[in-house]
Amino acid sequence: MTMRPIRLIGDPVLRTPAEPVTSFDAELRALVADLMDTLLGAPGRAGVAAPQIGVSARVFVYDADGHRGHLVNPTLELGDEQQDDDEGCLSVPGLYFPTSRAMHATAHGVDQHGQPLTITGTGFLARALQHETDHLAGRLYVDTLRGETRRRALREIRGGRYAPPRSR
């Protein structure tokens, strides 16, 4: 079991769009395994994307609503109906804010062997698919917040309950 350290807000890899996967080899399979080990070892988790462990690759794993798996090079189709619920992130530990997401999401991509894969989710699974796909685009859930909720989140990130990592 290889749990990898989670990168925290302030790390540039989290703000950089991940590279598409082009090689479906042992290295990719090892990355998927490390992502799943990291996910299963993390508290309060629903997914982990490759950038969160410092790898610029369009890959994530998920474990939500009884569904567990991975997706490579995903694209999303979102339904019109919205859901609002608290959302958190392993890269922004300890903070949860009401976040609007589509109630229904379908993610298209491939598996670690390059075979086509489609995942359709409602509710929490839909939220997880959107959250992890955002990571691959260099976005964090706090980027989706608006108004007073966004201002409160930024205050807490800058100096409230959460302290970003120090420079190395």
Long-range contacts (C-beta under 8 A, 24 or more apart in sequence): 1-37, 1-41, 2-33, 2-34, 2-37, 2-38, 3-34, 3-37, 3-38, 3-41, 3-42, 4-34, 4-35, 4-37, 4-38, 4-53, 4-54, 5-53, 5-54, 6-38, 6-42, 6-48, 6-52, 6-53, 6-90, 6-91, 7-51, 7-52, 7-53, 7-54, 7-91, 8-91, 8-92, 8-93, 8-164, 8-165, 9-91, 9-92, 9-140, 9-142, 9-157, 9-162, 9-164, 10-164, 10-165, 11-54, 11-91, 11-165, 13-51, 13-54, 13-56, 14-51, 14-52, 14-91, 14-135, 14-138, 14-140, 15-138, 15-140, 16-51, 16-56, 16-138, 17-136, 17-137, 17-138, 18-49, 18-50, 18-51, 18-55, 18-56, 18-57, 18-58, 18-59, 18-135, 18-136, 18-137, 18-138, 19-56, 19-57, 19-58, 20-58, 20-73, 21-57, 21-58, 21-59, 21-72, 21-73, 24-72, 24-110, 24-112, 24-113, 24-114, 28-57, 28-59, 28-72, 28-112, 29-112, 31-55, 31-57, 31-59, 32-59, 32-61, 32-70, 32-112, 35-59, 35-60, 35-61, 35-70, 36-61, 36-68, 36-70, 39-63, 42-90, 44-88, 45-90, 46-124, 46-127, 46-128, 46-131, 47-128, 47-129, 47-131, 47-132, 48-90, 48-132, 49-132, 49-135, 49-136, 50-136, 51-135, 51-136, 51-138, 52-90, 52-91, 52-135, 58-136, 59-136, 60-132, 60-133, 60-135, 60-136, 62-119, 62-125, 62-128, 62-129, 62-132, 64-121, 64-124, 64-125, 64-127, 64-128, 65-121, 65-123, 65-124, 65-125, 67-119, 67-121, 67-125, 69-117, 69-119, 70-111, 70-112, 71-107, 71-109, 71-110, 71-111, 71-117, 71-119, 71-129, 71-132, 72-109, 72-110, 72-111, 72-112, 72-114, 72-117, 73-109, 73-110, 74-107, 74-108, 74-109, 74-129, 74-132, 74-133, 74-136, 75-107, 75-108, 75-109, 76-105, 76-106, 76-107, 76-108, 76-129, 76-130, 76-133, 77-105, 77-106, 77-107, 77-108, 78-102, 78-104, 78-105, 78-130, 79-103, 79-104, 79-105, 79-126, 83-123, 83-126, 83-127, 85-127, 87-127, 87-131, 87-141, 88-141, 89-131, 89-140, 89-141, 89-142, 91-135, 91-140, 92-140, 92-141, 92-142, 92-157, 92-162, 93-162, 94-161, 94-162, 95-142, 95-153, 95-156, 95-157, 95-161, 95-162, 97-141, 97-142, 97-145, 97-149, 97-152, 97-153, 98-149, 99-127, 99-141, 99-144, 99-145, 100-144, 101-126, 101-127, 101-130, 101-131, 101-144, 102-126, 102-130, 105-129, 105-130, 107-133
